[in-house]
Amino acid sequence: MSELKSEFMEGTREVLFEELALWASGNFPENESKPFYFLSGGAGLGKSSISHQLCVRLDATELSTLGGSFFFVRDKSELASA
């Protein structure tokens, strides 16, 4: 499924990914575990691509904290509804 969200440009948004890595490891902010990270923005700004890239990065770590992921894709019937 990586090809569905493959428009992510490597090397971009690194500050955000550093923050997300801290959050995912329970160290953001100030070592306080937070169950949710709210990522907001207008349509087409890359929220799904960022989320997908985060899952790819979490899945690739030695101590993977990724339990599962799902991405809605409007034009793929098998991924267009729960």
C-alpha positions as CSV (number, residue, x, y, z in Angstrom):
1,M,0.0,0.0,0.0
2,S,3.0,2.3,0.2
3,E,2.5,3.4,-3.4
4,L,-0.9,4.9,-2.5
5,K,0.7,7.6,-0.4
6,S,4.1,7.6,-2.1
7,E,4.1,11.4,-2.9
8,F,5.8,12.1,0.4
9,M,9.1,13.9,-0.3
10,E,12.0,12.6,1.8
11,G,13.8,15.2,3.9
12,T,10.7,17.4,4.4
13,R,8.9,18.1,7.6
14,E,11.8,16.7,9.7
15,V,11.0,18.9,12.7
16,L,7.5,17.6,12.7
17,F,8.8,14.0,12.5
18,E,11.2,14.6,15.4
19,E,8.2,15.7,17.5
20,L,6.1,12.8,16.3
21,A,8.9,10.4,17.3
22,L,9.0,11.9,20.8
23,W,5.2,11.6,21.0
24,A,5.2,8.0,19.8
25,S,7.8,7.0,22.4
26,G,5.9,8.7,25.2
27,N,8.4,11.5,25.6
28,F,6.4,14.5,24.3
29,P,6.0,17.0,25.9
30,E,8.3,16.7,28.8
31,N,8.2,12.9,29.1
32,E,4.4,12.9,29.6
33,S,2.6,10.2,27.7
34,K,-0.2,11.5,25.5
35,P,-2.7,9.0,23.9
36,F,-3.5,11.3,20.9
37,Y,-1.6,13.6,18.6
38,F,-4.0,15.9,16.7
39,L,-2.8,16.7,13.2
40,S,-5.0,19.2,11.5
41,G,-4.9,21.3,8.3
42,G,-6.8,22.0,5.2
43,A,-7.6,19.5,2.5
44,G,-4.6,18.5,0.4
45,L,-1.9,19.7,2.8
46,G,-0.4,16.3,3.4
47,K,-2.0,15.0,6.7
48,S,-2.5,11.5,5.2
49,S,1.0,11.4,3.7
50,I,2.5,12.5,7.0
51,S,0.5,9.9,8.9
52,H,1.4,7.2,6.4
53,Q,5.1,8.1,6.6
54,L,5.0,8.1,10.4
55,C,3.5,4.5,10.3
56,V,6.3,3.5,7.8
57,R,8.9,4.9,10.2
58,L,7.4,3.3,13.3
59,D,7.1,0.0,11.6
60,A,10.8,0.1,10.6
61,T,12.1,0.7,14.1
62,E,13.7,-2.2,16.0
63,L,11.2,-1.7,18.9
64,S,8.2,-1.0,16.6
65,T,5.4,0.6,18.5
66,L,3.0,0.4,15.5
67,G,0.1,-2.0,16.3
68,G,-1.8,-1.4,13.1
69,S,-2.7,1.2,10.5
70,F,-5.4,1.9,8.0
71,F,-5.7,4.6,5.4
72,F,-8.8,5.7,3.6
73,V,-8.3,6.0,-0.2
74,R,-11.3,7.5,-1.9
75,D,-10.7,6.0,-5.4
76,K,-9.9,2.4,-4.2
77,S,-13.2,0.6,-3.5
78,E,-11.6,-1.9,-1.1
79,L,-10.1,1.1,1.0
80,A,-13.0,3.5,0.7
81,S,-15.1,2.4,3.7
82,A,-14.7,0.9,7.1
